[in-house]
């Protein structure tokens, strides 16, 4: 939970809600570090820093190396040198570091400098902040591996030593603890790190003595560079026991309860008047105190007043607020006022992490600082965002091999970070702890909602960070969460989130799809295999462990009999499920369904009457029978063993629950009688086996929300920049259930963007391309058009495809042609990193990208990095999509009611990638001639934020873009 910051440098550096005993220790660190002595671990240590021409070791070079030999608290010898690179130093690096080409002109080469460094270090341990970076540059030079075998990352150690700091950057640490300043020169940064290093060691010595011993002794077979440090510091605490439960109690002892009122108990809310809300946005008002450069926007004030009215009348709103309105502040001001005045908790649910972070780290802190009396707020995330204390204890004390595809030492570092964090933090999640998840198996350190042992866990409920977070969220003014957790809470009948009756659902255009995803029931080959592997048999898995644990028990005959029956029934169920998935693959092979890699088949009336389904249904019933027997056997084990072996039952209870849910889901899909669902099967064609699935998805999300959620909510404000279709909200209101509520329960309104789209965005429709359904002719013409567009724009083009097959074929054809013109074009290939593609596109002004769904929304690239968005084909759902098929079966005009408006909203979202600030300019190219040849095309064009568009023949579009670009460049 967060509130207004304190006054001292340490106070400002600490995370909010840091326990007092932890803060007191941090206050004295700098002074204590001056007199502390650390024996062998502070003798003959080399502090090192480098400066380079960039961040990539493949593309950049060393330009400065500095090192200092420490003896105790003194620097006894130094090594400093510039390095002569083979290329020029980029201007931005010179600006950052002050190192010029003249400085390095007569410096030694990298090989010469690194050889001298190796002589200076002499194999001693090297300490560097983010050591992987410095080490990779040093060792990329021939002879660099001779410098040292021991590299200690002070960044990782600072996260263990100082888990309550809001940052672990070297410059931040040096400033907070009064060390030498960081200047982005290696010599100065070495001086800063030399001081910070002693602070880190002092802070490590403050960790519980028993914890230091535990970390030093865990998994001794794993080479771990920090083990000697923990082992040395633990010597001062020989024999000191460690209890994580006691440490959690100590941390939570400082937590002040601040019970809130359930808004359902209030007859009405105390709220500011509309005039008071308006004044918050006026000169000298609340918002101008938050943002000194703030300029009032009529649309923003109108939205704030509308939100205030919704709260006052306990009604709902659907507000389409165009880009630039500033909708987050518009809803935060009245919602914060409602929370504070009525002692209730209000909620904000977002789709993207970007918006959640913007709220948590920018808007809400500024609002808290500007409000008299402050504001409390917290983020509440899904289970797998929090460390599982029970799993941490099991892993740190286990003798089994650490499961990882990379370095197991990274798992030990993650454990050390987590133990230090939970021993000093009443709450918090994993996301900002700097854990290297590419090397650490997240599932070993977190739990899922279904996996959580709950009452069988010694940390449940208050000591647990997951369940404690829910309790503490109920004591905050504002809770920020995500759509997925909100809908999981609905499915769990309100058992995950606190009772929040007033919600803002931001990025609301995405909620129908997310609710359908969260409420889907899926039986997959992958999950089934993992479940039965987890259960194991008489010698492996949790059943094997249980059989071993039950051997010495007094009632061993009874226990072993129950375990043996569980093993037998689980084995039969595993075999039956394997046969089921083989039948799923066979059934898919008997259909005419299309698809590229992933084949999805609607289980409709025709399928259920087929011979393939008859075989599948019989196999499914056999699997149901086998699962029923295994379910009964596991339930008997859990019930009988629970009191005698609670720890073992915590391990068995999770897979037992998962098996029970598999049984219920399979029965639902095979029977197929519940008309609330649409049923389907999936097969991955690229795999010979595996990748099969059976699914059931809710057909009508609006109906479910209107029945199960909206009646419990007094006010829900749905906000997005893309809701309406041709000015109407009927599609959105039906999708989320507002049209099923009593008259007067809700209101919808559109607020124009604060940006001038007519001046800043041009829309071009390619009027004469072949119909996309004539694929060969269409792709041939589209290839030429895409080449013309990229060359005319000189790059900075994002082309958004609806399917991988078209994208990959066109990339193979287009990329060589634009490369010949000196342009870079990337493609969202299989297994490619979406984040890396985004970063590269944003950082390289002239690069272009072919991309799929991940880039249609939520991708921001302001300015010159994105000047053109191309949509080759209107994003209609496939006519063989199970949801489309089920709707068509039940409604005569289903395509016009669902598929058409969904496609319109997707195009609006894609167009929104282009203009992200008041100064952005760009061109939207719509390369689907159906926009002008079909009557429904007007719905797309009338829904765009511009009032005009250009209808141009494909071969003339390149010429048009060249003229647009020249006019744009002159204006810039």
KEVOGU-140278 format. One record per residue (C-alpha): x, y, z. Coordinates in steps of 0.25 Angstrom, whole numbers, padded with zeros to 4 digits, always signed. Layout:
% residues N
XYZ;...
This chain:
% residues 972
+0000+0000+0000;+0005+0014-0003;+0003+0028+0002;+0010+0041+0002;+0025+0041+0003;+0033+0044+0015;+0043+0056+0016;+0057+0050+0018;+0066+0044+0007;+0064+0030+0013;+0049+0032+0014;+0048+0036+0000;+0056+0024-0005;+0048+0014+0003;+0036+0007-0003;+0023+0011+0004;+0018+0003+0016;+0033-0001+0020;+0032-0006+0034;+0038+0003+0045;+0049-0007+0050;+0054-0009+0035;+0054+0006+0032;+0062+0009+0045;+0073-0001+0041;+0073+0006+0027;+0075+0020+0033;+0088+0016+0040;+0094+0007+0029;+0104+0018+0024;+0109+0021+0037;+0111+0007+0041;+0117+0003+0028;+0129+0012+0032;+0133+0004+0044;+0129-0010+0040;+0139-0020+0037;+0137-0032+0028;+0150-0040+0028;+0153-0048+0016;+0141-0044+0008;+0146-0030+0007;+0161-0032+0005;+0167-0033-0009;+0154-0030-0016;+0154-0022-0029;+0143-0012-0032;+0141-0010-0047;+0133-0002-0057;+0133+0000-0072;+0128+0010-0082;+0124+0005-0096;+0118+0011-0109;+0105+0004-0107;+0098-0007-0100;+0100-0019-0110;+0112-0027-0108;+0111-0031-0122;+0110-0017-0128;+0117-0008-0118;+0131-0007-0112;+0139-0003-0100;+0143+0012-0099;+0148+0012-0084;+0151+0003-0073;+0153+0006-0058;+0157-0003-0047;+0161-0001-0032;+0167-0011-0022;+0160-0011-0009;+0167-0014+0004;+0156-0013+0015;+0150+0001+0013;+0162+0007+0005;+0166+0007-0009;+0180+0003-0010;+0182+0002-0025;+0176+0007-0037;+0175+0004-0052;+0169+0014-0062;+0170+0014-0077;+0162+0019-0089;+0161+0009-0100;+0162+0011-0115;+0150+0006-0122;+0150+0002-0137;+0138+0011-0140;+0133+0025-0136;+0127+0028-0123;+0112+0031-0125;+0108+0046-0121;+0099+0041-0111;+0110+0033-0103;+0119+0046-0104;+0107+0054-0098;+0105+0044-0087;+0119+0041-0083;+0127+0053-0088;+0137+0043-0095;+0141+0049-0108;+0148+0043-0120;+0160+0051-0117;+0161+0044-0103;+0162+0030-0109;+0170+0034-0121;+0183+0029-0115;+0178+0019-0105;+0181+0005-0105;+0173-0005-0113;+0163-0013-0106;+0172-0025-0106;+0183-0017-0100;+0175-0011-0090;+0168-0024-0085;+0182-0031-0085;+0187-0020-0075;+0174-0021-0067;+0176-0036-0066;+0190-0033-0060;+0184-0023-0050;+0173-0032-0046;+0181-0044-0044;+0169-0054-0043;+0164-0047-0031;+0149-0046-0029;+0142-0035-0038;+0131-0027-0033;+0122-0019-0043;+0108-0013-0043;+0101-0022-0053;+0113-0030-0055;+0108-0038-0067;+0109-0025-0075;+0123-0022-0072;+0128-0036-0072;+0121-0039-0086;+0129-0027-0092;+0142-0031-0085;+0141-0046-0089;+0137-0042-0103;+0151-0037-0105;+0162-0048-0107;+0168-0051-0094;+0157-0045-0086;+0153-0059-0080;+0167-0058-0072;+0163-0046-0064;+0155-0054-0053;+0147-0066-0051;+0139-0059-0040;+0130-0048-0044;+0121-0042-0033;+0108-0035-0037;+0106-0023-0027;+0093-0020-0034;+0088-0034-0030;+0093-0034-0016;+0087-0020-0014;+0073-0026-0017;+0076-0036-0006;+0082-0027+0004;+0073-0015+0002;+0059-0021-0003;+0051-0009+0002;+0058+0002-0007;+0050+0007-0019;+0062+0006-0028;+0075-0001-0028;+0082+0007-0039;+0097+0010-0035;+0094+0025-0036;+0082+0024-0027;+0089+0016-0016;+0101+0025-0016;+0092+0037-0014;+0083+0031-0003;+0095+0026+0005;+0104+0038+0002;+0115+0032-0006;+0123+0038-0017;+0114+0042-0029;+0112+0034-0042;+0115+0042-0054;+0115+0031-0065;+0130+0032-0065;+0136+0018-0061;+0146+0025-0051;+0135+0032-0044;+0126+0020-0044;+0137+0011-0038;+0138+0021-0026;+0123+0021-0024;+0122+0006-0024;+0134+0005-0015;+0125+0012-0004;+0112+0005-0008;+0119-0008-0007;+0121-0007+0008;+0107-0002+0010;+0102-0015+0003;+0111-0024+0012;+0106-0016+0024;+0091-0018+0020;+0094-0033+0017;+0099-0035+0031;+0086-0029+0036;+0078-0041+0030;+0073-0051+0040;+0085-0059+0044;+0078-0072+0042;+0074-0068+0028;+0089-0065+0025;+0092-0079+0029;+0080-0085+0022;+0085-0078+0009;+0099-0082+0010;+0096-0097+0012;+0085-0098+0002;+0087-0107-0010;+0102-0108-0007;+0104-0116-0021;+0101-0103-0029;+0113-0094-0031;+0108-0080-0026;+0117-0068-0025;+0110-0062-0013;+0111-0074-0005;+0124-0070+0002;+0119-0057+0005;+0106-0063+0012;+0115-0073+0019;+0125-0063+0025;+0114-0054+0030;+0106-0066+0036;+0118-0069+0045;+0114-0058+0055;+0100-0065+0056;+0104-0080+0058;+0093-0088+0064;+0082-0077+0061;+0070-0084+0056;+0061-0078+0045;+0046-0078+0044;+0040-0071+0032;+0026-0071+0039;+0032-0063+0051;+0039-0053+0042;+0026-0051+0035;+0019-0049+0048;+0029-0039+0052;+0028-0031+0038;+0013-0031+0039;+0013-0026+0054;+0015-0012+0049;+0003-0013+0039;-0008-0004+0044;-0022-0009+0041;-0031+0001+0034;-0044-0005+0032;-0053+0000+0021;-0068+0000+0019;-0074-0009+0009;-0081+0001+0000;-0093-0008-0001;-0097-0004+0013;-0097+0011+0009;-0110+0017+0005;-0103+0028-0003;-0089+0034-0005;-0084+0047+0000;-0078+0053-0012;-0072+0067-0017;-0082+0075-0025;-0081+0077-0040;-0075+0091-0038;-0065+0085-0028;-0061+0075-0038;-0060+0085-0049;-0051+0094-0040;-0041+0082-0038;-0038+0084-0053;-0037+0099-0053;-0026+0109-0051;-0019+0106-0037;-0028+0094-0035;-0024+0079-0031;-0020+0075-0045;-0011+0087-0048;-0004+0084-0034;-0001+0070-0040;+0004+0075-0053;+0009+0089-0053;+0008+0090-0068;-0006+0085-0069;-0016+0092-0078;-0031+0089-0076;-0038+0081-0087;-0053+0082-0088;-0055+0067-0091;-0047+0063-0079;-0055+0072-0070;-0068+0067-0076;-0064+0052-0074;-0060+0055-0059;-0074+0061-0057;-0080+0049-0064;-0073+0040-0055;-0077+0048-0043;-0091+0047-0047;-0090+0032-0049;-0085+0030-0035;-0096+0039-0029;-0107+0032-0036;-0101+0018-0035;-0102+0016-0050;-0093+0011-0060;-0086+0018-0072;-0079+0014-0085;-0070+0026-0089;-0063+0026-0102;-0052+0036-0099;-0043+0039-0111;-0028+0039-0111;-0022+0051-0103;-0035+0053-0094;-0027+0049-0081;-0037+0039-0077;-0029+0033-0065;-0029+0047-0058;-0044+0049-0061;-0048+0037-0054;-0038+0037-0043;-0042+0050-0037;-0056+0047-0034;-0053+0032-0031;-0042+0037-0021;-0052+0047-0015;-0063+0036-0013;-0053+0026-0006;-0048+0037+0004;-0061+0043+0007;-0068+0030+0010;-0057+0021+0015;-0059+0011+0004;-0050+0004-0006;-0051+0007-0021;-0045-0001-0032;-0038+0001-0046;-0037-0010-0055;-0028-0009-0067;-0024-0018-0079;-0009-0015-0080;+0002-0014-0071;+0006-0001-0077;-0006+0006-0072;-0006-0001-0059;+0009+0004-0057;+0005+0018-0061;-0006+0018-0051;+0002+0012-0040;+0015+0020-0042;+0011+0033-0048;-0004+0037-0046;-0007+0032-0033;+0006+0036-0026;+0004+0050-0031;-0011+0050-0027;-0007+0045-0013;+0003+0056-0012;-0006+0067-0016;-0018+0063-0008;-0019+0068+0007;-0019+0056+0015;-0012+0047+0004;-0018+0035-0003;-0015+0020-0001;-0014+0011-0013;-0009-0003-0016;-0008-0012-0028;-0014-0026-0027;-0010-0036-0037;-0012-0051-0040;-0006-0062-0032;+0006-0065-0040;+0011-0050-0038;+0013-0053-0023;+0024-0062-0017;+0018-0075-0010;+0025-0076+0003;+0021-0091+0005;+0028-0094-0009;+0040-0085-0005;+0042-0093+0008;+0041-0106+0000;+0051-0102-0010;+0062-0096-0001;+0062-0109+0008;+0060-0119-0003;+0072-0128-0008;+0065-0130-0021;+0072-0124-0034;+0067-0110-0037;+0059-0111-0050;+0064-0101-0060;+0069-0101-0074;+0080-0091-0071;+0088-0087-0059;+0083-0093-0045;+0091-0082-0038;+0080-0072-0043;+0070-0080-0035;+0078-0079-0023;+0079-0064-0025;+0064-0063-0027;+0062-0070-0014;+0071-0061-0007;+0064-0048-0013;+0051-0054-0009;+0054-0058+0005;+0060-0044+0008;+0048-0037+0002;+0038-0045+0010;+0046-0043+0023;+0045-0028+0021;+0032-0026+0013;+0017-0027+0018;+0013-0029+0004;+0018-0028-0011;+0019-0036-0023;+0030-0042-0032;+0030-0033-0043;+0040-0022-0039;+0050-0031-0032;+0059-0033-0044;+0058-0048-0044;+0064-0054-0057;+0052-0062-0061;+0058-0068-0074;+0067-0076-0064;+0058-0078-0053;+0046-0087-0053;+0035-0078-0048;+0025-0089-0045;+0035-0094-0034;+0033-0081-0027;+0019-0077-0029;+0005-0084-0028;-0008-0083-0036;-0021-0080-0031;-0025-0095-0032;-0012-0100-0027;-0012-0092-0014;-0012-0101-0002;-0020-0090+0006;-0024-0096+0020;-0013-0107+0018;-0002-0096+0017;+0005-0091+0030;+0005-0077+0024;-0010-0076+0021;-0016-0066+0021;-0009-0054+0027;+0005-0058+0026;+0003-0061+0011;+0006-0050+0001;-0005-0054-0008;-0016-0055+0002;-0010-0044+0011;-0010-0035-0002;-0025-0037-0003;-0027-0033+0012;-0018-0021+0010;-0025-0017-0003;-0038-0016+0005;-0032-0005+0014;-0027+0004+0002;-0035+0015-0004;-0032+0011-0018;-0029-0003-0023;-0022-0005-0037;-0024-0019-0044;-0026-0025-0057;-0037-0030-0065;-0033-0045-0064;-0033-0044-0049;-0046-0037-0049;-0053-0048-0057;-0046-0059-0049;-0052-0052-0037;-0066-0053-0043;-0064-0067-0046;-0060-0070-0032;-0072-0063-0026;-0064-0051-0021;-0054-0059-0013;-0042-0053-0019;-0044-0038-0018;-0049-0030-0007;-0064-0025-0008;-0062-0014-0017;-0075-0007-0022;-0070+0004-0031;-0061+0001-0042;-0054+0007-0054;-0052-0003-0065;-0042+0004-0074;-0038-0001-0088;-0052-0007-0087;-0052-0010-0102;-0045-0023-0098;-0053-0028-0087;-0063-0037-0095;-0051-0045-0101;-0044-0046-0087;-0056-0050-0080;-0058-0061-0090;-0044-0066-0089;-0044-0066-0073;-0057-0073-0073;-0054-0084-0083;-0053-0098-0079;-0041-0105-0086;-0037-0120-0086;-0023-0120-0092;-0013-0131-0095;-0002-0123-0089;-0009-0120-0076;-0013-0134-0075;+0001-0140-0077;+0006-0130-0066;-0005-0134-0057;-0002-0149-0057;+0013-0146-0057;+0011-0138-0044;+0002-0149-0038;+0012-0160-0042;+0011-0174-0037;+0016-0182-0025;+0030-0177-0027;+0029-0164-0034;+0022-0151-0032;+0013-0147-0020;+0007-0161-0019;+0021-0167-0019;+0025-0157-0008;+0012-0160+0000;+0015-0175-0001;+0029-0173+0005;+0024-0163+0016;+0012-0173+0020;+0022-0185+0022;+0025-0183+0036;+0011-0178+0040;+0004-0186+0051;-0008-0188+0041;+0002-0192+0030;-0007-0203+0025;-0019-0194+0023;-0011-0183+0017;-0003-0191+0008;-0016-0198+0003;-0022-0184+0000;-0009-0180-0007;-0009-0192-0015;-0023-0190-0020;-0020-0176-0023;-0008-0180-0032;-0016-0191-0039;-0028-0182-0042;-0019-0170-0046;-0011-0179-0056;-0024-0184-0062;-0029-0170-0064;-0016-0165-0070;-0017-0176-0080;-0031-0173-0083;-0028-0158-0085;-0017-0162-0095;-0027-0170-0103;-0036-0158-0103;-0026-0148-0109;-0023-0159-0120;-0038-0159-0123;-0038-0144-0123;-0027-0143-0133;-0034-0154-0142;-0048-0147-0141;-0041-0134-0146;-0035-0141-0158;-0049-0145-0162;-0054-0131-0164;-0052-0120-0175;-0048-0109-0165;-0037-0100-0170;-0026-0094-0162;-0011-0092-0164;-0004-0098-0152;-0015-0099-0141;-0028-0106-0146;-0040-0102-0138;-0053-0110-0141;-0067-0106-0136;-0074-0117-0129;-0088-0114-0134;-0100-0122-0138;-0093-0128-0151;-0080-0132-0143;-0089-0138-0132;-0096-0147-0142;-0084-0152-0149;-0077-0165-0148;-0064-0158-0143;-0071-0152-0132;-0078-0165-0128;-0064-0171-0126;-0059-0159-0119;-0071-0159-0110;-0069-0173-0106;-0055-0171-0103;-0058-0158-0095;-0068-0166-0087;-0058-0177-0083;-0049-0165-0079;-0060-0159-0070;-0062-0173-0064;-0047-0174-0061;-0046-0160-0056;-0058-0162-0046;-0051-0174-0040;-0038-0166-0038;-0045-0154-0033;-0052-0163-0022;-0039-0170-0018;-0031-0156-0017;-0042-0150-0009;-0041-0162+0001;-0026-0160+0002;-0028-0145+0005;-0039-0147+0015;-0031-0159+0022;-0017-0153+0022;-0021-0138+0025;-0019-0138+0040;-0007-0147+0041;+0001-0142+0029;-0004-0127+0026;+0009-0124+0018;+0008-0136+0009;-0007-0133+0007;-0004-0119+0002;+0004-0125-0009;-0007-0135-0012;-0019-0126-0011;-0015-0117-0023;-0014-0129-0034;-0027-0135-0027;-0034-0122-0030;-0029-0121-0044;-0033-0135-0047;-0047-0132-0041;-0048-0120-0050;-0043-0128-0062;-0054-0138-0059;-0065-0127-0059;-0060-0120-0071;-0059-0133-0079;-0073-0137-0075;-0079-0123-0079;-0072-0124-0093;-0076-0138-0096;-0090-0137-0092;-0091-0123-0099;-0105-0120-0093;-0102-0107-0086;-0106-0096-0097;-0099-0085-0090;-0086-0091-0096;-0080-0093-0110;-0072-0105-0112;-0059-0108-0120;-0047-0117-0122;-0033-0112-0126;-0021-0120-0132;-0008-0114-0135;-0004-0119-0149;+0011-0117-0147;+0011-0127-0136;+0009-0142-0138;+0004-0143-0124;+0001-0133-0113;-0006-0120-0115;-0020-0126-0115;-0031-0119-0107;-0046-0119-0104;-0052-0106-0100;-0065-0100-0095;-0066-0084-0096;-0077-0076-0091;-0086-0071-0103;-0092-0059-0097;-0083-0051-0088;-0093-0040-0086;-0103-0049-0081;-0093-0055-0071;-0089-0041-0066;-0103-0036-0065;-0107-0048-0057;-0094-0050-0048;-0087-0037-0047;-0094-0024-0051;-0105-0026-0040;-0094-0026-0029;-0087-0013-0034;-0093+0000-0031;-0085+0008-0042;-0077+0002-0053;-0070+0012-0062;-0066+0006-0075;-0055+0015-0082;-0048+0013-0096;-0044+0021-0108;-0051+0010-0117;-0065+0006-0113;-0075+0012-0123;-0078+0007-0137;-0083+0018-0147;-0086+0026-0134;-0094+0016-0128;-0092+0008-0115;-0102-0004-0117;-0091-0014-0120;-0083-0011-0107;-0095-0010-0098;-0100-0023-0103;-0086-0030-0102;-0084-0026-0087;-0099-0027-0083;-0103-0013-0081;-0115-0015-0090;-0120-0026-0081;-0122-0017-0069;-0134-0009-0065;-0136+0004-0072;-0129+0016-0067;-0118+0007-0061;-0107+0012-0071;-0103+0023-0081;-0093+0023-0092;-0086+0036-0098;-0075+0039-0108;-0065+0050-0105;-0056+0055-0116;-0041+0054-0116;-0033+0066-0112;-0024+0063-0124;-0027+0069-0138;-0028+0056-0146;-0033+0063-0159;-0020+0071-0159;-0010+0060-0154;-0015+0047-0160;-0018+0044-0174;-0026+0031-0178;-0024+0025-0191;-0033+0013-0197;-0027+0005-0208;-0039+0005-0217;-0036-0005-0228;-0029-0017-0222;-0035-0031-0224;-0044-0036-0214;-0036-0043-0203;-0044-0056-0205;-0037-0057-0218;-0024-0060-0211;-0014-0062-0222;-0018-0049-0230;-0019-0041-0217;-0006-0045-0211;+0001-0042-0224;-0005-0028-0225;-0003-0026-0210;+0012-0029-0211;+0014-0018-0221;+0006-0008-0212;+0014-0011-0200;+0027-0009-0207;+0022+0004-0212;+0018+0008-0198;+0031+0005-0191;+0040+0012-0202;+0031+0024-0202;+0031+0025-0187;+0045+0022-0185;+0042+0012-0174;+0034+0014-0161;+0023+0005-0166;+0015-0004-0158;+0007-0014-0166;-0004-0022-0158;-0008-0036-0163;-0020-0044-0159;-0013-0058-0162;+0001-0063-0161;+0001-0070-0175;-0001-0057-0183;+0009-0050-0174;+0020-0060-0176;+0018-0061-0191;+0018-0046-0194;+0030-0044-0185;+0038-0054-0193;+0034-0046-0206;+0034-0032-0200;+0047-0032-0191;+0057-0034-0203;+0051-0023-0211;+0051-0013-0200;+0065-0017-0195;+0070-0014-0209;+0065+0000-0206;+0073+0001-0193;+0061-0001-0184;+0060-0011-0172;+0048-0020-0171;+0045-0029-0159;+0034-0040-0158;+0027-0046-0146;+0033-0060-0148;+0029-0072-0140;+0036-0072-0126;+0041-0058-0128;+0041-0048-0116;+0029-0038-0117;+0036-0029-0107;+0049-0029-0115;+0042-0026-0128;+0035-0015-0121;+0048-0009-0116;+0055-0010-0129;+0043-0003-0136;+0043+0008-0127;+0058+0010-0126;+0061+0010-0141;+0054+0021-0148;+0054+0015-0162;+0051+0001-0158;+0038-0006-0162;+0030-0018-0157;+0020-0028-0162;+0012-0033-0150;+0000-0040-0145;-0010-0039-0133;+0000-0034-0122;+0002-0021-0130;-0012-0018-0133;-0014-0011-0120;-0006-0007-0108;+0006-0003-0116;+0011+0011-0115;+0021+0017-0124;+0020+0032-0123;+0027+0042-0133;+0035+0038-0145;+0037+0024-0142;+0023+0021-0147;+0018+0029-0159;+0009+0019-0166;+0000+0007-0162;-0005-0002-0173;-0017-0012-0171;-0016-0021-0183;-0029-0029-0180;-0042-0025-0171;-0041-0034-0159;-0053-0042-0160;-0054-0054-0151;-0053-0067-0159;-0066-0073-0164;-0062-0086-0158;-0059-0080-0144;-0067-0088-0134;-0073-0075-0128;-0077-0070-0142;-0083-0083-0145;-0091-0084-0132;-0096-0070-0134;-0100-0073-0148;-0108-0085-0144;-0116-0077-0133;-0118-0064-0140;-0121-0060-0154;-0113-0047-0155;-0101-0052-0146;-0090-0047-0156;-0096-0033-0156;-0098-0033-0141;-0085-0038-0137;-0074-0041-0147;-0076-0027-0154;-0075-0018-0142;-0064-0026-0136;-0056-0024-0149;-0059-0009-0148;-0054-0008-0134;-0041-0015-0138;-0039-0006-0149;-0041+0006-0140;-0031+0000-0130;-0021-0002-0141;-0023+0012-0146;-0020+0017-0132;-0006+0012-0132;-0003+0024-0142;-0006+0036-0134;-0001+0035-0119;+0002+0050-0116;-0003+0064-0121;+0009+0065-0130;+0009+0051-0137;+0005+0051-0152;+0003+0039-0161;-0004+0031-0171;-0014+0020-0170;-0014+0011-0182;-0026+0002-0184;-0023-0009-0194;-0036-0016-0195;-0045-0011-0207;-0057-0016-0200;-0058-0003-0192;-0063+0004-0205;-0069-0008-0212;-0078-0013-0201;-0089-0006-0193;-0083-0009-0180;-0070-0002-0183;-0077+0011-0179;-0078+0006-0165;-0062+0005-0164;-0060+0018-0170;-0070+0026-0162;-0064+0020-0149;-0050+0025-0152;-0046+0038-0144;-0044+0046-0157;-0056+0052-0165;-0050+0049-0179;-0042+0039-0186;-0035+0038-0200;-0040+0027-0210;-0027+0024-0218;-0024+0014-0229;-0013+0004-0223;-0002+0008-0233;-0004+0023-0229;-0003+0021-0214;+0013+0022-0214;+0012+0035-0221;+0002+0040-0212;+0011+0036-0200;+0023+0043-0206;+0016+0056-0207;+0010+0054-0192;+0024+0051-0187;+0030+0063-0194;+0019+0072-0188;+0021+0066-0174;+0036+0068-0175;+0035+0082-0179;+0025+0085-0167;+0035+0078-0157;
